Amino acid sequence: MNYKFDGSRVFFTSDTHFNHTNIIRFCNRPFKDVSHMNETIIANWNRVVGLEDIVFHLGDFCLGGSAEWVNVLSRLNGKIYLISGNHDIKNLRQNYTKYFEQITMQMYIEVDKQKIYLNHCPFLCYGGSYDDTWQLFGHVHTRRNNTGKDASRLSMLLPTQYDVGVDNNDFTPVSFAQVKTIIGKQIEHSKKGEQ
């Protein structure tokens, strides 16, 4: 299959953890309860994502049973591709598949000629190519000022890798253009560090 997409319509996100009460405490999320978290993330999502836009969700979408998943999925804009995370594997049910364009463990896509690997976790090595291929991921719940438990491991990431998780992106999906700018700055910063 040829996975080529128009960058003006593409968004990325990860680790929404809808209906996961404990994630608020685990990740120090700024929400009073799970309902407040769910409603804020849904509102943020629909504010930036249009009905015909494409969203790559890089895992850990939702906890709970059919009622919880369907309640969230039926309210979200866009055509959603789910790259399964560790929480999704045990929570996914057959009747959710109709809400997603595709459910897979990882994807290799091209957006406006930019090659991108999508995976729930960051790769230490990917595709033997570092300069022309990005790797987007979630799982680690990076925070802009505090990378938490994974800080030492994340220091090994390449400038072409980026955490699209909600904790790292104001609880909002990020557009392809935003990611392009961020990775461009990371590459520029790393080149300055080499000199």
ROVEXLUM-511970 format. One line per 3 residues: number of its first residue (from 1); for each residue x, y negated, z of N, C-alpha, C, CB. Coordinates in pm, 1 decimal. Glycine has a CB too. Example, Ala and Ser with C-alpha at 12.3 -4.5 7.8 and 13.67 -1.06 7.14 Angstrom:
<pts>
1 = 1319.0,569.0,780.0,1230.0,450.0,780.0,1320.0,330.0,780.0,1130.8,447.3,904.6; 1285.0,225.0,708.0,1367.0,106.0,714.0,1290.0,-3.0,787.0,1408.4,59.8,572.5
</pts>
This chain:
<pts>
1 = 83.2,120.0,0.0,0.0,0.0,0.0,86.8,-125.1,0.0,-94.2,-0.5,121.4; 36.4,-225.2,-65.0,110.0,-350.2,-74.9,47.6,-451.2,20.3,110.4,-403.9,-220.7; 117.7,-485.0,126.0,64.0,-577.0,225.7,122.2,-716.3,206.6,93.4,-526.1,367.5
4 = 64.0,-790.6,112.4,108.1,-927.8,86.9,-6.4,-1021.1,123.9,151.6,-947.8,-63.0; 28.0,-1128.1,195.7,-75.5,-1217.5,246.9,-40.9,-1362.8,220.9,-96.1,-1195.0,395.8; -145.6,-1444.0,209.6,-134.7,-1588.8,193.6,-111.8,-1650.3,331.1,-262.6,-1648.6,125.5
7 = 3.9,-1714.5,348.6,42.7,-1768.5,478.5,-52.4,-1871.2,535.9,175.9,-1828.7,468.1; -128.1,-1939.2,451.8,-219.6,-2041.5,503.1,-337.4,-1980.2,578.5,-271.2,-2127.8,388.6; -354.4,-1848.1,566.6,-468.3,-1781.1,630.3,-425.7,-1682.6,739.8,-549.9,-1707.8,525.2
10 = -297.3,-1678.2,774.2,-246.1,-1573.3,862.2,-213.0,-1626.4,1002.0,-122.1,-1509.7,800.6; -256.2,-1548.9,1102.7,-228.5,-1578.8,1242.8,-177.3,-1452.9,1311.6,-355.2,-1633.2,1314.4; -103.4,-1474.8,1420.9,-49.6,-1364.7,1499.6,-81.3,-1388.0,1646.9,103.3,-1350.3,1477.7
13 = -105.8,-1278.8,1718.4,-124.4,-1286.8,1862.8,-98.0,-1149.7,1922.2,-267.4,-1336.9,1899.2; -95.3,-1143.8,2053.6,-71.9,-1017.4,2121.5,-107.3,-1031.5,2269.0,74.8,-972.0,2104.5; -130.9,-918.2,2331.3,-145.3,-909.6,2477.3,-255.1,-999.2,2533.6,-14.9,-945.0,2542.8
16 = -369.0,-1000.7,2465.5,-483.1,-1075.0,2518.3,-532.2,-1011.2,2648.5,-597.4,-1080.4,2414.3; -523.4,-878.8,2656.4,-565.2,-805.1,2777.0,-705.5,-847.4,2822.5,-463.8,-827.9,2891.4; -797.7,-859.6,2727.4,-935.0,-892.3,2765.0,-984.2,-792.5,2870.4,-1028.3,-891.2,2640.2
19 = -1056.7,-841.4,2967.8,-1116.8,-760.6,3076.4,-1016.4,-696.8,3171.7,-1200.7,-652.2,3016.8; -891.1,-739.6,3168.0,-789.0,-683.2,3256.2,-767.1,-778.8,3374.3,-654.8,-658.5,3178.4; -838.8,-755.1,3481.4,-834.5,-844.7,3597.4,-693.4,-859.9,3653.0,-927.2,-793.4,3706.7
22 = -621.6,-749.7,3667.5,-489.5,-754.0,3731.6,-382.8,-828.5,3650.9,-442.2,-614.3,3757.1; -404.3,-844.9,3519.1,-302.9,-913.6,3438.0,-289.0,-1059.5,3481.5,-339.1,-906.0,3287.6; -394.4,-1116.4,3537.1,-390.0,-1255.8,3583.3,-283.6,-1269.7,3691.8,-529.5,-1301.5,3637.0
25 = -283.3,-1175.8,3784.3,-184.3,-1178.0,3892.7,-46.5,-1132.3,3842.1,-230.9,-1087.6,4009.8; -43.3,-1022.8,3765.8,84.3,-968.8,3716.4,163.9,-1073.7,3638.5,58.9,-846.4,3627.4; 94.9,-1151.9,3556.8,162.5,-1247.4,3468.0,142.1,-1391.6,3510.7,113.4,-1230.0,3326.4
28 = 85.6,-1409.8,3629.1,63.8,-1544.9,3681.4,-11.0,-1631.9,3579.8,198.2,-1610.3,3718.1; -117.3,-1574.9,3521.0,-197.3,-1648.9,3423.8,-284.6,-1752.4,3496.5,-285.6,-1551.7,3340.0; -306.3,-1867.9,3434.2,-375.3,-1979.0,3500.7,-528.3,-1970.3,3496.1,-332.0,-2108.0,3438.3
31 = -582.5,-1854.8,3532.4,-727.0,-1835.9,3527.1,-780.0,-1794.2,3663.5,-764.1,-1731.3,3421.0; -900.6,-1841.7,3696.4,-956.9,-1809.7,3829.1,-1010.0,-1666.8,3835.9,-1069.3,-1907.6,3863.9; -1052.5,-1611.2,3720.8,-1101.3,-1473.2,3717.4,-1099.1,-1422.7,3573.3,-1244.9,-1463.0,3777.3
34 = -1136.6,-1296.4,3553.3,-1126.4,-1234.9,3420.6,-1225.4,-1297.8,3322.1,-1151.1,-1083.5,3430.2; -1340.7,-1341.3,3368.5,-1437.7,-1406.1,3281.5,-1381.2,-1538.6,3227.6,-1570.3,-1430.5,3357.4; -1318.9,-1615.6,3315.9,-1255.2,-1742.7,3276.2,-1145.5,-1715.5,3173.0,-1195.7,-1816.6,3400.9
37 = -1064.5,-1612.1,3195.1,-957.7,-1576.1,3100.9,-1016.9,-1535.7,2965.6,-871.2,-1460.6,3158.1; -1114.1,-1444.1,2966.2,-1175.3,-1398.2,2841.2,-1232.3,-1514.9,2761.4,-1285.6,-1296.0,2870.2; -1310.7,-1598.5,2828.5,-1378.4,-1709.5,2759.4,-1277.7,-1811.0,2703.9,-1476.3,-1780.1,2855.3
40 = -1171.0,-1837.2,2778.3,-1068.8,-1932.3,2731.5,-997.5,-1877.5,2608.0,-966.0,-1962.0,2843.7; -957.2,-1751.0,2612.7,-884.6,-1692.6,2498.7,-975.7,-1683.0,2376.1,-829.6,-1552.3,2535.4; -1102.5,-1645.5,2394.0,-1197.2,-1639.1,2281.6,-1216.2,-1778.0,2221.0,-1334.0,-1581.2,2327.8
43 = -1235.3,-1879.4,2305.4,-1254.4,-2017.5,2256.4,-1130.1,-2066.8,2182.2,-1286.8,-2113.0,2374.1; -1011.6,-2040.6,2238.1,-886.6,-2081.8,2172.5,-872.1,-2013.1,2036.8,-764.5,-2048.9,2262.1; -900.6,-1883.5,2033.7,-892.3,-1804.0,1910.6,-982.5,-1865.6,1803.5,-932.7,-1655.6,1937.3
46 = -1110.5,-1885.5,1836.3,-1206.7,-1933.8,1737.6,-1184.5,-2079.6,1699.4,-1346.4,-1916.6,1790.1; -1112.4,-2153.4,1781.8,-1079.2,-2292.8,1750.2,-977.9,-2299.6,1635.2,-1022.9,-2364.6,1875.4; -886.0,-2200.9,1626.9,-781.7,-2205.6,1523.3,-804.2,-2107.0,1408.8,-647.7,-2178.3,1585.6
49 = -875.7,-1998.5,1433.6,-895.3,-1893.0,1333.8,-1033.1,-1907.7,1269.1,-880.2,-1752.4,1398.4; -1035.1,-1916.1,1135.8,-1161.1,-1923.3,1062.5,-1216.2,-1784.5,1032.9,-1142.4,-2000.7,932.6; -1338.8,-1778.9,984.4,-1405.5,-1651.1,958.3,-1330.7,-1564.6,857.5,-1545.8,-1675.8,908.6
52 = -1267.5,-1628.8,758.3,-1197.7,-1553.8,653.2,-1047.3,-1541.8,677.0,-1221.6,-1619.6,519.8; -998.8,-1593.8,787.4,-855.9,-1583.8,818.1,-819.2,-1442.3,860.2,-817.5,-1683.1,928.5; -690.4,-1415.1,859.2,-638.2,-1282.7,895.0,-559.8,-1296.1,1024.4,-548.4,-1223.3,780.8
55 = -589.8,-1208.0,1119.0,-520.0,-1208.3,1247.4,-452.3,-1073.6,1266.1,-617.9,-1238.2,1365.2; -322.0,-1078.9,1290.5,-248.2,-958.6,1328.2,-235.5,-961.5,1479.6,-106.3,-950.9,1257.4; -304.4,-868.6,1545.0,-299.1,-858.8,1691.6,-200.3,-747.4,1723.6,-442.8,-830.0,1755.3
58 = -91.9,-783.2,1792.6,18.3,-689.6,1812.4,6.3,-610.6,1942.5,149.2,-764.1,1810.7; -115.6,-577.7,1980.0,-136.6,-480.0,2085.4,-178.6,-532.6,2219.9,-16.9,-405.4,2103.0; -227.7,-437.6,2301.4,-285.6,-464.1,2433.3,-400.7,-563.5,2420.4,-177.9,-518.1,2530.9
61 = -497.0,-521.2,2341.6,-611.5,-605.2,2308.3,-710.3,-617.0,2424.6,-682.4,-549.8,2185.9; -756.1,-503.8,2476.8,-868.2,-508.1,2570.9,-866.5,-384.7,2660.0,-1002.6,-518.1,2495.7; -917.9,-400.2,2780.9,-941.4,-286.5,2868.8,-1091.6,-264.0,2879.9,-877.7,-309.5,3009.3
64 = -1128.8,-145.4,2924.4,-1270.5,-116.7,2943.5,-1324.0,-22.0,2838.1,-1350.2,-244.6,2941.9; -1455.4,-3.9,2842.5,-1523.0,87.3,2750.6,-1584.4,13.9,2632.9,-1630.1,165.4,2823.6; -1673.5,83.2,2564.5,-1733.5,30.8,2441.9,-1798.9,-104.8,2460.7,-1834.8,127.7,2389.5
67 = -1873.9,-122.2,2568.4,-1945.8,-248.7,2589.6,-1848.9,-365.5,2595.5,-2029.1,-242.9,2718.7; -1737.5,-348.9,2666.8,-1639.1,-457.2,2681.5,-1571.5,-489.3,2547.9,-1532.8,-419.1,2786.4; -1528.0,-384.9,2477.4,-1459.5,-406.2,2349.6,-1551.9,-472.7,2248.3,-1407.7,-273.1,2293.8
70 = -1673.1,-417.2,2233.5,-1766.3,-468.3,2133.0,-1808.3,-611.3,2166.5,-1890.2,-377.2,2123.0; -1828.0,-641.3,2294.7,-1864.2,-776.7,2336.2,-1758.9,-877.5,2290.6,-1881.3,-783.2,2488.7; -1631.5,-844.6,2307.3,-1524.0,-935.8,2265.9,-1511.4,-938.1,2113.3,-1389.2,-893.9,2330.2
73 = -1501.1,-820.7,2052.0,-1478.1,-813.2,1907.2,-1587.8,-881.7,1826.4,-1467.2,-668.5,1864.3; -1710.1,-871.3,1870.4,-1821.8,-929.8,1795.1,-1821.4,-1082.1,1801.1,-1954.4,-876.9,1848.3; -1740.7,-1139.5,1889.5,-1736.6,-1285.5,1907.0,-1614.2,-1350.6,1843.3,-1739.7,-1319.3,2053.9
76 = -1519.6,-1272.4,1793.1,-1393.8,-1328.1,1740.6,-1399.9,-1352.4,1590.1,-1277.6,-1234.6,1772.4; -1349.6,-1467.8,1547.3,-1338.0,-1499.1,1404.8,-1223.7,-1419.8,1342.6,-1316.0,-1650.4,1383.8; -1232.3,-1406.0,1210.6,-1121.6,-1350.8,1134.4,-1130.1,-1201.5,1110.5,-995.6,-1381.0,1203.2
79 = -1041.7,-1158.6,1022.3,-1025.6,-1016.7,989.6,-904.8,-969.1,1067.6,-1008.1,-992.1,833.4; -927.3,-874.4,1158.6,-824.5,-838.7,1256.5,-757.2,-705.9,1221.9,-885.4,-831.2,1396.5; -624.3,-711.8,1217.3,-542.4,-591.3,1205.4,-485.8,-565.9,1344.4,-427.1,-606.9,1095.9
82 = -505.3,-445.7,1397.6,-455.2,-413.7,1531.1,-334.2,-322.5,1521.6,-564.8,-348.0,1616.1; -222.6,-371.9,1572.3,-103.4,-290.2,1589.9,-111.3,-243.8,1735.3,32.9,-370.7,1557.2; -133.2,-115.5,1756.5,-165.5,-63.8,1889.6,-55.3,-87.4,1991.5,-194.6,83.0,1881.3
85 = -97.2,-128.5,2110.2,-7.0,-141.3,2223.6,-27.5,-26.5,2320.4,-27.9,-275.1,2294.4; 52.0,-20.6,2424.6,44.5,89.0,2519.2,-92.7,98.9,2586.8,152.1,73.2,2623.7; -159.2,-13.9,2612.8,-291.9,-9.0,2674.1,-399.2,33.6,2574.4,-327.3,-144.7,2733.0
88 = -381.8,-1.4,2446.8,-484.0,30.5,2346.6,-496.9,179.3,2322.8,-452.5,-38.5,2216.3; -386.0,249.3,2325.4,-385.4,390.6,2290.7,-484.3,468.6,2377.1,-244.7,448.5,2306.1; -490.6,436.4,2506.7,-582.8,509.7,2593.7,-723.9,451.1,2595.2,-528.5,512.3,2734.0
91 = -742.1,330.7,2541.3,-873.5,266.1,2543.5,-947.4,266.5,2409.8,-857.9,125.8,2588.8; -877.1,290.5,2299.9,-941.8,287.2,2168.4,-1041.5,400.5,2151.9,-837.4,294.4,2058.1; -1154.9,370.5,2092.1,-1256.4,470.3,2061.7,-1292.2,458.4,1913.2,-1383.3,452.0,2152.6
94 = -1341.8,565.8,1857.8,-1372.0,570.5,1715.0,-1466.5,459.1,1671.4,-1431.9,704.4,1679.7; -1564.0,424.2,1755.1,-1662.7,325.2,1711.8,-1610.4,182.3,1709.9,-1782.1,331.9,1800.5; -1484.7,159.1,1748.7,-1426.8,24.5,1736.8,-1364.7,3.5,1600.0,-1321.7,1.3,1845.6
97 = -1333.9,111.3,1530.8,-1254.9,99.6,1407.7,-1321.8,8.9,1305.7,-1232.0,237.0,1346.6; -1455.3,4.4,1303.6,-1525.1,-79.4,1204.9,-1500.9,-228.7,1228.4,-1675.2,-50.7,1208.8; -1455.8,-265.3,1348.7,-1429.9,-405.9,1379.8,-1291.1,-451.5,1334.8,-1445.2,-429.2,1528.6
100 = -1206.9,-357.5,1295.9,-1070.3,-389.6,1254.6,-1050.5,-356.8,1107.6,-968.0,-313.1,1340.5; -967.7,-436.8,1041.5,-930.2,-406.6,903.3,-847.1,-279.2,899.9,-851.9,-524.4,839.8; -762.0,-265.1,1000.7,-675.5,-147.5,1011.7,-625.2,-137.4,1155.0,-555.9,-155.2,911.1
103 = -602.7,-15.6,1201.2,-540.4,10.0,1331.1,-419.7,98.3,1303.1,-641.3,78.3,1434.0; -302.6,52.2,1345.7,-179.8,125.9,1316.2,-78.1,102.8,1427.6,-121.2,83.0,1179.0; 27.7,179.8,1428.3,131.4,164.8,1531.2,229.5,53.0,1498.2,207.1,295.6,1548.6
106 = 251.6,28.0,1369.1,337.5,-82.0,1326.8,305.3,-114.8,1181.9,488.5,-46.2,1344.1; 347.0,-231.2,1137.6,323.3,-271.6,999.0,444.4,-346.4,946.1,196.3,-359.3,987.6; 462.2,-333.3,816.2,564.5,-409.4,745.4,488.8,-488.7,640.4,677.3,-316.0,681.1
109 = 488.2,-620.3,654.0,408.1,-704.3,565.7,495.1,-810.9,499.8,293.0,-769.9,643.5; 434.3,-878.3,401.5,499.4,-991.8,338.3,400.1,-1107.0,338.1,547.7,-957.5,193.2; 441.8,-1219.1,393.1,357.5,-1338.4,397.6,434.7,-1450.1,326.7,320.2,-1378.6,546.9
112 = 377.3,-1499.8,217.7,445.8,-1600.7,136.0,592.3,-1561.8,110.5,439.0,-1738.5,205.1; 613.3,-1438.9,70.5,744.8,-1381.5,37.0,836.6,-1359.3,158.0,814.6,-1471.5,-61.0; 787.4,-1386.3,279.6,865.5,-1360.0,400.8,834.6,-1218.0,449.0,833.7,-1465.6,513.0
115 = 937.9,-1134.8,459.9,919.5,-997.8,509.3,909.8,-1000.5,661.8,1036.9,-905.0,462.8; 812.1,-926.5,715.2,789.5,-927.2,860.1,755.2,-786.7,908.8,676.3,-1026.2,897.5; 826.5,-742.2,1011.9,789.7,-620.3,1083.7,701.2,-659.8,1200.8,916.3,-541.5,1132.5
118 = 591.4,-590.0,1217.1,501.5,-613.2,1329.8,501.5,-489.3,1416.9,357.3,-647.6,1281.8; 527.4,-508.5,1544.8,530.7,-396.5,1638.2,492.6,-449.2,1776.1,671.9,-327.7,1640.5; 437.7,-363.1,1860.5,399.3,-409.7,1993.6,520.9,-451.3,2076.3,321.7,-300.8,2066.9
121 = 628.1,-375.3,2066.3,748.8,-402.1,2146.4,859.5,-461.7,2059.2,799.0,-272.1,2214.4; 948.9,-539.6,2118.9,1061.6,-591.2,2040.5,1156.3,-478.4,2001.9,1137.6,-699.5,2119.5; 1210.0,-485.3,1881.4,1308.8,-387.8,1833.3,1447.9,-440.7,1863.2,1291.8,-360.1,1680.3
124 = 1538.5,-351.9,1900.0,1678.7,-390.8,1910.8,1740.2,-394.7,1770.4,1757.3,-292.3,2003.7; 1699.6,-300.7,1687.4,1743.5,-296.2,1548.3,1619.0,-277.3,1462.5,1848.8,-181.1,1523.6; 1614.3,-339.4,1346.0,1498.5,-317.3,1260.0,1537.7,-328.0,1114.0,1387.4,-417.2,1292.2
127 = 1508.6,-222.2,1043.5,1521.6,-220.1,898.8,1660.1,-246.5,844.2,1431.2,-317.2,842.4; 1761.4,-252.9,929.9,1896.2,-279.4,883.2,1913.4,-419.8,828.8,1933.7,-180.5,778.5; 1810.8,-502.5,844.4,1816.0,-636.8,787.4,1778.6,-738.5,892.9,1722.9,-649.0,665.7
130 = 1864.1,-834.7,913.1,1837.7,-933.7,1017.3,1807.5,-1069.6,958.4,1955.5,-943.7,1111.7; 1869.8,-1102.6,845.2,1858.3,-1238.3,793.2,1727.2,-1265.0,720.5,1972.1,-1265.9,701.2; 1679.7,-1166.8,643.6,1562.3,-1196.3,561.5,1433.3,-1135.0,614.5,1585.6,-1148.1,422.1
133 = 1438.2,-1065.8,727.3,1319.0,-1001.3,782.7,1297.0,-1046.1,926.0,1331.4,-848.0,776.0; 1177.7,-1094.0,954.4,1142.5,-1128.9,1091.9,1087.8,-1006.0,1162.0,1039.4,-1244.7,1095.8; 1094.4,-1007.0,1295.2,1023.8,-905.6,1372.5,941.8,-975.8,1478.8,1122.4,-803.1,1436.2
136 = 811.0,-961.0,1468.7,719.7,-1020.3,1565.8,670.1,-911.1,1658.8,600.8,-1091.6,1495.6; 651.3,-947.0,1785.3,618.4,-847.6,1887.9,539.1,-912.9,1999.6,746.3,-781.9,1944.3; 497.7,-830.0,2095.0,431.7,-875.0,2217.0,492.6,-799.6,2333.8,277.0,-853.1,2210.2
139 = 409.1,-745.5,2418.3,444.4,-655.2,2528.1,519.1,-718.7,2645.6,526.6,-545.9,2474.6; 613.6,-807.4,2618.9,703.3,-855.1,2725.3,648.2,-973.4,2804.7,835.3,-894.0,2665.6; 536.2,-1030.0,2759.9,471.5,-1140.8,2832.9,570.3,-1253.4,2865.1,408.4,-1088.8,2963.2
142 = 645.2,-1293.3,2763.9,739.1,-1404.9,2779.1,662.7,-1529.8,2820.9,817.6,-1430.4,2646.9; 725.9,-1609.5,2903.3,674.9,-1743.9,2934.5,782.5,-1842.0,2892.1,638.8,-1760.2,3088.4; 743.9,-1955.5,2840.5,840.8,-2052.7,2787.7,954.4,-2082.8,2885.9,769.4,-2182.1,2752.0
145 = 921.0,-2099.5,3013.6,1024.6,-2137.1,3110.2,1073.2,-2021.2,3196.4,973.0,-2245.8,3199.1; 1002.7,-1910.2,3192.2,1039.5,-1797.4,3277.9,1006.4,-1668.7,3205.4,966.3,-1803.8,3415.1; 1108.7,-1597.8,3161.1,1083.2,-1476.0,3085.2,1062.2,-1354.6,3175.2,1197.7,-1449.8,2990.4
148 = 1059.6,-1375.2,3306.2,1020.5,-1268.0,3397.2,1114.2,-1149.5,3399.0,886.0,-1221.1,3362.5; 1055.6,-1031.9,3419.2,1132.5,-907.9,3439.1,1223.3,-872.1,3322.4,1038.5,-794.0,3463.9; 1183.5,-908.7,3202.4,1260.0,-868.8,3084.0,1363.2,-972.5,3039.8,1165.8,-841.6,2970.5
151 = 1388.0,-1074.3,3121.7,1476.1,-1185.0,3081.6,1612.3,-1136.7,3032.6,1495.4,-1280.5,3198.1; 1675.0,-1045.8,3104.3,1809.4,-1002.2,3065.4,1807.0,-926.7,2932.9,1870.6,-914.0,3174.7; 1705.1,-845.2,2911.1,1696.2,-771.0,2784.9,1661.8,-863.0,2668.7,1591.8,-659.8,2795.7
154 = 1576.2,-962.5,2694.2,1534.7,-1051.7,2586.0,1648.9,-1139.8,2537.6,1419.0,-1138.5,2631.4; 1752.0,-1155.1,2617.5,1867.3,-1234.6,2574.0,1938.7,-1167.3,2456.4,1965.8,-1255.1,2691.0; 1909.7,-1040.3,2431.5,1971.6,-966.7,2320.4,1895.0,-981.3,2189.1,1982.3,-820.2,2355.7
157 = 1781.7,-1048.4,2192.4,1702.0,-1061.8,2071.0,1774.6,-1144.2,1965.7,1567.4,-1125.1,2102.9; 1741.0,-1116.3,1841.1,1795.0,-1191.9,1728.8,1709.2,-1316.6,1706.8,1800.1,-1104.2,1599.9; 1763.9,-1419.7,1643.9,1686.3,-1542.2,1621.4,1566.9,-1521.8,1528.0,1776.3,-1649.4,1564.6
160 = 1564.9,-1410.4,1456.4,1453.8,-1379.7,1365.6,1343.9,-1298.9,1434.5,1505.2,-1303.3,1244.3; 1349.3,-1288.7,1566.6,1245.8,-1219.4,1644.0,1170.1,-1320.5,1728.6,1307.7,-1108.4,1733.7; 1038.4,-1294.5,1747.1,957.7,-1387.4,1826.5,841.6,-1315.2,1894.6,904.3,-1500.8,1738.1
163 = 817.3,-1352.9,2019.2,706.3,-1299.9,2098.4,581.2,-1381.1,2068.5,739.1,-1302.9,2250.8; 484.1,-1319.9,1998.1,359.9,-1388.3,1962.6,251.4,-1369.9,2068.7,309.5,-1337.9,1828.6; 287.5,-1310.2,2183.2,190.6,-1286.5,2290.3,128.4,-1414.7,2342.1,256.4,-1213.2,2404.1
166 = 7.0,-1401.6,2396.3,-66.5,-1519.9,2442.1,4.2,-1593.3,2555.6,-205.2,-1480.0,2486.8; 76.1,-1520.8,2641.1,145.2,-1585.9,2753.0,251.7,-1683.4,2704.0,209.1,-1481.1,2844.3; 305.8,-1656.8,2586.0,413.7,-1737.5,2527.7,360.9,-1846.8,2434.8,510.1,-1648.0,2451.4
169 = 229.7,-1847.4,2409.8,174.9,-1935.6,2306.2,43.4,-2001.7,2348.2,153.5,-1857.2,2178.2; 39.7,-2050.8,2470.3,-76.8,-2125.1,2520.2,-208.3,-2049.4,2503.1,-86.5,-2258.0,2449.4; -203.1,-1916.8,2514.6,-322.6,-1831.7,2510.0,-403.4,-1852.6,2382.2,-410.7,-1859.0,2631.1
172 = -327.8,-1873.4,2271.5,-387.4,-1904.6,2141.4,-309.2,-1832.7,2031.2,-389.0,-2058.7,2116.3; -378.0,-1778.6,1929.4,-304.8,-1722.7,1815.2,-216.4,-1829.5,1750.0,-403.3,-1664.3,1711.3; -100.5,-1786.5,1698.7,-9.4,-1878.6,1630.5,-16.3,-1854.1,1479.6,136.8,-1861.3,1682.6
175 = -13.1,-1961.9,1404.7,-20.9,-1951.2,1259.2,114.0,-1908.7,1202.3,-65.6,-2085.2,1196.9; 110.4,-1861.4,1078.3,234.4,-1828.2,1008.3,325.7,-1950.9,1002.6,204.4,-1776.1,865.3; 268.7,-2068.6,974.4,349.0,-2191.9,966.7,417.1,-2222.3,1099.5,261.0,-2310.6,925.2
178 = 346.4,-2203.1,1210.9,406.3,-2225.8,1342.9,522.1,-2129.7,1366.9,300.6,-2209.9,1453.8; 502.0,-2002.3,1335.2,607.0,-1902.4,1355.6,727.4,-1933.8,1268.2,554.4,-1761.0,1325.0; 702.0,-1976.8,1144.4,811.0,-2012.3,1052.5,895.3,-2125.6,1111.2,754.6,-2053.7,913.9
181 = 830.2,-2225.4,1168.2,901.7,-2337.2,1230.5,982.6,-2290.4,1350.9,803.1,-2446.7,1272.9; 921.6,-2208.7,1436.0,988.1,-2159.9,1557.7,1111.4,-2076.2,1521.4,889.4,-2075.9,1643.9; 1095.0,-1982.4,1428.3,1207.1,-1896.2,1390.3,1315.3,-1979.3,1320.2,1158.8,-1780.5,1298.0
184 = 1275.2,-2076.3,1241.1,1373.6,-2166.1,1177.7,1459.3,-2237.4,1281.4,1302.7,-2269.6,1089.6; 1395.6,-2286.4,1387.4,1468.7,-2354.2,1495.2,1559.2,-2255.9,1569.6,1370.2,-2420.8,1593.9; 1510.5,-2133.6,1591.1,1593.1,-2032.7,1659.9,1717.2,-1999.2,1578.2,1511.4,-1904.4,1686.3
187 = 1702.2,-1988.1,1446.9,1815.3,-1958.4,1358.4,1915.3,-2074.2,1361.8,1766.4,-1932.8,1212.5; 1863.6,-2195.8,1353.2,1948.8,-2315.5,1356.8,2025.7,-2322.1,1488.3,1864.1,-2443.6,1338.1; 1955.6,-2297.6,1597.2,2017.7,-2300.7,1731.1,2127.2,-2193.6,1742.9,1910.0,-2279.2,1841.4
190 = 2101.3,-2074.6,1689.6,2200.5,-1966.6,1699.9,2325.4,-1997.9,1616.7,2138.9,-1832.8,1654.0; 2306.3,-2064.8,1503.3,2421.5,-2101.7,1419.4,2507.8,-2204.2,1489.0,2375.1,-2156.1,1283.8; 2445.5,-2296.3,1561.3,2521.8,-2395.6,1638.3,2600.5,-2327.9,1747.7,2428.8,-2501.9,1698.6
193 = 2542.2,-2224.5,1807.0,2609.8,-2149.9,1913.9,2730.3,-2070.7,1865.0,2512.5,-2056.1,1980.0; 2729.1,-2034.8,1736.3,2840.0,-1957.4,1677.6,2960.5,-2046.0,1646.3,2793.6,-1886.5,1549.7; 2938.7,-2176.8,1631.1,3047.6,-2265.6,1588.7,3142.6,-2296.9,1701.6,2992.0,-2394.3,1532.9
</pts>
